[in-house]
Amino acid sequence: DQQVKQNSPSLSVQEGRISILNCDYTNSMFDYFLWYKKYPAEGPTFLISISSIKDKNEDGRFTVFLNKSAKHLSLHIVPSQPGDSAVYFCAASEGAQKLVFGQGTRLTINP
Amino acid sequence: NAGVTQTPKFQVLKTGQSMTLQCAQDMNHEYMSWYRQDPGMGLRLIHYSVGAGITDQGEVPNGYNVSRSTTEDFPLRLLSAAPSQTSVYFCASSSAGQGYQPQHFGDGTRLSIL
């Protein structure tokens, strides 16, 4: 039973437009939600997080939205740049830094 | 700035062999974790540690052992390798501050079991 799900394996967006990546979860006890970015042959790198008591967090071009009633979060990237092409993982924290990851979405930014 | 260092980067083993994946961090982080990533799946937690001398099981601990004798090092031991353990293994560390503290990942060890 997968507690964190990313239902889109891939997404293609034109450079300069908005990229929206989605994630659903089932466990109401998660206290933080995060997004990690991963390039080939590298480890994931932290992008942005949001506490379960908030509904929006913004950091530059990246904004994460949390809808607790729908158990859904999304990552918005505006404007999208070629360097944003990577695999994006949604994850949720169960405390003590224990992370549960989604399957990942491969984002491709086209010129 | 080394961050989290994993060795080796690649390894091929035969079924039944044992080996240790090394992980070291130089950020004085209290928390360290091991994850595995399989094709089409996200990272899954194997074992984690909240400090030297303290370890606990994650989602997929069977077939793996860990110990944490120092803050810096958190080795992962495969006791008797099986083909199902073919995967990419990632080590991560984070501090124990207030709120969410981002985990810093190493670049992974790609392990094949024949």
Interface residues (C-beta under 8 A of the other chain):
Chain A: V4 Q6 P9 D31 Y32 L34 A41 E42 G43 P44 T45 F46 S49 S51 F89 A91 S93 A96 Q97 K98 L99 V100 F101 G102 Q103 G104
Chain B: V4 Y31 S33 Y35 G40 M41 G42 L43 R44 L45 Y48 V50 G58 E59 F90 A92 S94 G99 Y100 Q101 P102 Q103 H104 F105 G106 D107 G108
